[in-house]
C-alpha cells in the first residue's frame, strides 16, 4: 500500500495496515458482488471491513452489542445494523434478499 508523501506518519501507516487486514479477509471469502457480508464487531477494523465490502458491491450487515457502534455503522451506510441476536440477524439477511444465516 503506497502512502502519500515522502515521510508518512505512523498513524497513516497503521490505518493502511488495518485496511489491508480487512481487505485480505474479504478477498479470501470470495463473496460475489451483490452478496451479503456480516461483520460481527464494529470497532475500527469492523467498520473498515464493512466499508470495503460496500465498495466491493456487497450488502453489509453490521452486528454489535454497543448501540453507539451500531449508530456509527448506520451513519457509514451499512445496509442493516443489528444487535447480536440470531433472530435479528436472520431477519436482516432476509430483508437484504438472503435466505437467512
N, C-alpha and C positions, 0 to 999 in steps of 0.2 A: 504494500500500500504506500503510495507516494504522498508525502505530506507537504503542504505548502511552505514555501520559504526555505532559506538556506539552513536555518537552525530552528527546527520546530520545537515547541515546548514539550516538556514531559507530559503535560495534560493532554495535548493534542495526540501525542503518540499513544497514550493509554486508551483514549477513545477509539483509535484506529484498531488497536488490538481487540477490544471488546466487540467492535463491529465485525472483525474478521472471524471471531469465535462464533458469533450469531449466524453469520453467513455460511460458515462451514457446516453448521448443524442443518440449516435449510437445504444446502446443496446435497448433503448426504440423504436427506429424507426423500428427495426427488418427487415432490408433490406437483402434480400437473397444474398449470395455470387454471384458475377458477376453483381449485380445490380449497379445502378448509384446513387451516392451521390453528391448533390450540396452543396457546402459550400460558403455561402454569407458572406464575411468579412474575409480577410486573414491576420488578426493580429495574435498574438501568439496563441490564442485559436483556431482560424480557421485553422491555419497551423497544430496544433496538431490533430484537428478533421480529417483533410484530410489525414494525415499520418496514423492515427489509422484506418481510412476507408480503406486505401490501404493495411494495414496489415491484415484486415478482408476480403480482396479479393474483395473490391468494386472498381468500376471505379469512379474516382473523378473529378468533375468539380469545379475549384476554380473561384470564382466570386468576383471582387473587382474593385473599381474606380481607385485605385492607381496602376499605371504601375509598380512601384517599388515592391509593394507587389505581384503583378501578376508574376513578374520576379522571385521572391524568390520561389513562389509556383511552377513555372516551373522547377526551379533547384531541388526542392524536388521531382520532378517526377509526379506531378499531371497529370492526363491524358489529361485534357483540362484546359485552363486558359483563361477567357474572362472578358470583361468589363460588367457591369450590364445593358445589353441591351437584351430585350426579344428575339429578332431575333438571336442574337449571342448565347444566352443560348440554345435556341431551336436547332440551328444548331450543337452546341457542343454535345448535348444529342443525336441527330440523328447520328453524326459521331461515337458515342460510342455504337450504336446499339439500342438506345432508340427510343421511338415514339414521342418525343417532351416533353414539360414540362406541 
